[in-house]
Every structure is written in C-alpha cells, then in structure tokens.
Amino acid sequence: MTTLTTPLRVLIVDDHELVREGLVGAFAREDGTEVVGSVGTVAEAVASYGDDRPDVIVTDLQLQDGTGLDIIRQVRQRDETIGLVVVTMHSGDDQIFAAMEAGASAFVGKDAPSTEVVRAARHAAVSPRSFMCTGLAGAMMRRMSAESTRLSTREHDVLLLLADGANAAAIGQQLYMSESTVKSHIARIYQKLGAQNRAQALVTAMRIGLLSAVQRPHN
C-alpha cells in the first residue's frame, strides 16, 4: 500500500508496445509514481503481480491470451486492497458493467488524456473497491430505461398485433384471451413505454427496437 513517503507502484498491461510505452511515460512524468512492470499478457501480468507487488494494475481489456477482466478477477480474489484500472478503446455499456462486476476500481477509455489514467490510478490506490468511470451514470440510466421498458412475451405478442392495426377484440381472438385481459396488457404496454395511446406506443417501440422497420404501424 502506498503512503505519503513511498511512490505509487504501477503495473502496466497492454499487448501493444506503443501503448505500454505511452502509459509508462505518462506515469514517469508524474511525481510520486513508479512503474514496476510493463507486460503484454494475462500470464505475465499475474506473475508480475506476485513478484513486484504493485499498488495498482492498469490493464487493457483485449490481450493475446485472454482479457483484462481475467486479470482483475484473479487478482481481486487474492487482494482486496490493490487498485485495478481498465483502460480500453472498447468503452460501451457492456464493457463498463463487466469491469465493475469483475472488481475493477476504475474504467477509462483510451480516447481520454493520459492524465485521466493517472488520476484513475491514484483513485484506485485510495479506494480500490469503489468504481470510478465518467460514463457510468449514463450507462446506468440506459440500463434502467431498458429494464423498465422490457415487455413480457405475451405483451410483445399484443404489441405486434397492435402494430398490425388489430383492436382489443381481434387481439383476444388471435391470442385466445378475453378482451378485458387484452386491455390490461395494452395498459401495461402503454405504461412501460410511457405512451398515452397506440400511436405513441408504436413510435416508442420502433425507436427502442421492440418493433422492426418492417412492422410499421398502420395508419
């Protein structure tokens, strides 16, 4: 663990030599940091962790013999106090959540300035079990929105027939349900999609991918 009198010991993991050199240079320009290793594979990273005992590992996601998540899971199982930072060009919502769930301390896109990587490493050393990511709030909002608009199989069946222009009675006949049950399904669909009527529901469903372009609402 780093202190006020000892430098922050950092291990860099990336399978591209130029990227590794760039990150090594970024930490070399910072006071109070020391790069104790620079490697390109999962196996080398795990071995270097055991030999060099870094305070923080900064790793890419895609590596020759696995992923940075493999490193994070293996090291986190053995060490709750080490900082684990993901630096990757693949910075979509799925990658953010995967890194967080694996036990990472921070997530930084490769399009971010090198100072952001250093800042994430310093954060990780102090708060290894928290999660720092500038895109996390947006990713959480998108996940919550997706979950809130998820339709059941039966609701989706009703939605498809709504898109075909069928009314509640016709939908009931096709799906072998009472008209009142169909109306209950329609009400839940409207609620989940934040719609007041059929037209609004179908427009929203198309926008978020619940209906394909082929299934256009009938006028």
ZIDA-V570173 format. One record per residue. N is the residue number from 0. RES is the residue in one letter. OMEGA is omega as a letter, one per 20 degrees, with the letter a starting at -180 (999 if undefined). D_LAST is the distance of its C-alpha to the last C-alpha in Angstrom with 2 decimals. Layout:
n-><N;N>
res-><RES;RES>
omega-><OMEGA;OMEGA>
d_last-><D_LAST;D_LAST>
//
This chain:
n-><0;1;2;3;4;5;6;7;8;9;10;11;12;13;14;15;16;17;18;19;20;21;22;23;24;25;26;27;28;29;30;31;32;33;34;35;36;37;38;39;40;41;42;43;44;45;46;47;48;49;50;51;52;53;54;55;56;57;58;59;60;61;62;63;64;65;66;67;68;69;70;71;72;73;74;75;76;77;78;79;80;81;82;83;84;85;86;87;88;89;90;91;92;93;94;95;96;97;98;99;100;101;102;103;104;105;106;107;108;109;110;111;112;113;114;115;116;117;118;119;120;121;122;123;124;125;126;127;128;129;130;131;132;133;134;135;136;137;138;139;140;141;142;143;144;145;146;147;148;149;150;151;152;153;154;155;156;157;158;159;160;161;162;163;164;165;166;167;168;169;170;171;172;173;174;175;176;177;178;179;180;181;182;183;184;185;186;187;188;189;190;191;192;193;194;195;196;197;198;199;200;201;202;203;204;205;206;207;208;209;210;211;212;213;214;215;216;217;218>
res-><M;T;T;L;T;T;P;L;R;V;L;I;V;D;D;H;E;L;V;R;E;G;L;V;G;A;F;A;R;E;D;G;T;E;V;V;G;S;V;G;T;V;A;E;A;V;A;S;Y;G;D;D;R;P;D;V;I;V;T;D;L;Q;L;Q;D;G;T;G;L;D;I;I;R;Q;V;R;Q;R;D;E;T;I;G;L;V;V;V;T;M;H;S;G;D;D;Q;I;F;A;A;M;E;A;G;A;S;A;F;V;G;K;D;A;P;S;T;E;V;V;R;A;A;R;H;A;A;V;S;P;R;S;F;M;C;T;G;L;A;G;A;M;M;R;R;M;S;A;E;S;T;R;L;S;T;R;E;H;D;V;L;L;L;L;A;D;G;A;N;A;A;A;I;G;Q;Q;L;Y;M;S;E;S;T;V;K;S;H;I;A;R;I;Y;Q;K;L;G;A;Q;N;R;A;Q;A;L;V;T;A;M;R;I;G;L;L;S;A;V;Q;R;P;H;N>
omega-><r;r;a;a;r;a;r;a;a;r;a;r;r;a;r;a;a;r;r;a;r;r;r;r;a;r;r;r;a;r;r;r;r;r;a;r;r;a;a;a;r;a;r;a;a;r;r;r;a;a;a;r;r;r;a;r;r;a;r;r;a;r;a;a;a;a;r;r;r;r;a;a;a;a;a;r;a;a;r;a;a;r;a;a;r;r;a;r;r;a;r;a;a;a;r;a;r;r;a;a;r;r;r;r;a;a;a;r;a;r;r;r;a;r;r;r;r;r;r;r;r;r;a;r;a;a;a;a;r;a;a;r;a;a;a;a;r;r;r;r;r;r;r;r;a;a;a;a;a;a;r;r;a;r;r;r;r;a;r;r;r;r;r;r;a;r;a;a;a;r;r;r;a;a;r;r;r;r;r;r;r;a;r;r;a;r;r;r;r;a;a;a;a;a;r;a;a;a;r;a;a;r;r;a;r;a;a;r;r;r;r;r;r;a;a;r;r;r;999>
d_last-><66.31;66.68;68.74;69.68;72.55;70.98;68.31;64.82;65.08;61.99;61.12;58.68;56.70;54.71;54.96;54.94;58.41;57.27;54.96;57.79;60.18;57.80;57.44;61.19;61.79;59.40;61.32;64.67;63.97;63.50;66.52;66.94;65.06;66.49;64.73;66.58;64.67;62.17;60.86;58.07;57.47;56.80;60.26;62.00;60.15;61.15;64.71;64.92;63.67;66.56;69.14;68.23;66.71;64.26;62.83;59.41;57.70;55.15;53.20;50.46;47.85;48.20;51.81;53.60;54.50;51.69;49.86;50.87;49.42;52.16;54.72;53.23;53.16;56.69;58.23;56.49;57.86;61.32;61.08;59.23;60.69;59.79;57.04;54.35;52.15;49.36;48.95;46.24;43.84;41.32;40.22;36.83;36.03;37.18;40.50;41.06;40.62;42.68;45.50;45.47;45.54;48.33;50.52;50.23;51.44;49.34;46.66;46.73;44.74;46.92;45.39;47.10;50.55;53.58;54.59;51.52;52.79;56.22;54.81;52.85;56.07;58.03;55.46;55.52;59.30;59.30;56.27;55.81;53.64;51.18;48.28;47.81;44.69;43.04;39.59;39.96;38.23;35.03;35.19;35.69;32.72;30.45;31.96;31.55;27.90;27.29;29.25;27.51;24.02;25.29;23.57;25.59;25.04;23.72;21.35;20.00;19.60;17.58;15.40;14.72;13.74;11.46;9.71;9.75;8.04;11.62;13.24;16.69;18.66;17.10;17.50;21.04;21.86;20.90;22.68;25.50;25.13;25.38;22.42;24.31;24.70;21.02;20.45;23.24;21.67;18.35;20.57;22.50;19.52;18.41;22.09;22.65;19.71;20.61;17.26;16.88;13.50;10.86;8.99;12.56;13.68;11.32;12.15;15.74;15.85;14.94;17.46;20.21;19.76;18.73;15.79;16.46;14.72;14.29;12.26;9.12;6.43;3.79;0.00>
//
